[in-house]
Amino acid sequence: MVTSEDEIARRISERDSARSARRAQAATTVGELARRHDELATQLAELEHQLGEVLTAAGDVIDVPELAHVTDIPAADLTRWREQATKPARSGKGKRSSARRNITSGKDSPAVAEPPAARTGSPAPAVPASTGTAGVAVGPASS
């Protein structure tokens, strides 16, 4: 016996709704866990900052090796927390310019980036090592 078109449509719909429910549940769970992760990461960053401030302030009365010995906290962790507290806060992730990311502008762009030697224009003149650049070649900035 061949299944009717209506029965086929009903079965497909039933399977799709079950799949959609599972997809919605998975997306909801991932979203909730990601929010919790962000909250905990923020709390952890705050704790590490506080640890660093305390370590920096107490540096004149107890050094890292002694503190590591009496607390059983690895000296590497103590040092990392202390150094993080003395670094200036970063304003966010750095962004690379579009020229450095080799973004192509569309379908007329070459598929492979042209090597620097093949580009038109005159090469930058070499700077003698005796100019105080410690052997580092310095040339004009590219445009």
N, C-alpha and C positions, 0 to 999 in steps of 0.2 A: 504494500500500500504506500502511495506517495503522499507526503505531507503537504497540506494545503498552503497556499501563499500566506494566508492569515496566521496559521500556526507557525510558519517560519518567521514571520515578522515578530510575532509574540515572543518566540524563543530568543531571537536576536535582541529584542528590547530588554528582555529579562537579563540576559548576559551583560548587555551594556550597562544596565542600571547597577548590577552587582559590581562590575568593574569600576564604574564611576564612583560608587560609594567607597570602595577600597582606595581609589586614587585620592578622593577628597580626604579620607582619614589619614592617609600617608602624608599628604601635603600639610594638613593641620598639625600632625605630630611633629613633622620636621620644623614647621614654623615656630611651634611652642619651644622645642628644644633649642633652636637657634636663638630665640629671645633669651632663654635661660643662660645659654652659653655667653651671650653678650653681657648680661648682667653680672655673671660670675667673673668674666674677664675684666670688667670694670672694677669690681671689688678687689680682685687680685692685684691689679695695677695700683690701686689706692693703698693696699697693704704693703706692697713692695716699696712704694714711695715713702710711706711712714717708716718702714724698716730702715731705709736709706737715710732718712733724716735723723733718726735716733742713732744710727751707727756713726754718722758724721758728727753729730753733737757730742757723742761719747768718745770720740777718737782721741781726745787729750787725756782720758783716764784709763782706757782699755783699748788695746790694739786688736786687730783682726785675729792673729794667731791665738792670743790668749782667750778671746771671746769664743773662738771655734773650739778650743780645748774645754772650756767650762760649760759650754752649751751643747756640745756634740753636733753642732751645725757645721757643715763643710765650709771651710774658709773661702772656697770659690764662690759659694752662694752669698756669703757675707760681703765679699769684695764686690760682687756684681750689684747687689742692692745698694751698697754705698756709692759706687760709681754712677749708677743710674740716678741717684738723688742729686749728684753734682752736675749732671749734664743738663743743658737747657732743654725745655720741652720742645718737641718737634711739632710743626704745624700741620702734620698729616703726611700722607705718602707723597713722595716726590713724583712729579710728572715729567715724562720725557717729551721733548718737542716732536712734532710730527716728522721732521726731517730725520731724527735719530731712529724713529720707529720704522722708517722706510715704508710709509703709507703710500699706496698708489692711488691716483685720482680717478681711475676708471678703466674702461675697457681698452682705451688707446695707450695705456701705460705698459711698459715692457714687463714681461712676466718675471724676469730676474733683474735685480738691481745691478746697475752698471758698476763695475769695479772702479775705484778711485783713479787708477792709472789711465783708464779709457775715457775719462771725462775731458771735455774740452777746456781750454784755458792753460795758462802757463803754470808750471809747477812752482811751488814755493822755494825760494833760494835757501840753500843750506846755511846754517849759522855756524861759524867756527866755534870750536869748543873753548877757545880762549876768551869768549865774551862773558863768562861767568854764569853759564846756564848749567854747569855741572854735567856736561855731556848730553844734555837733553836737547833735541832739535826743537827749535821754536820758530814758527812761521806765522804768516798772517792768518787771521781768523777766516774760516770759510764762510761764504754767504749762503 
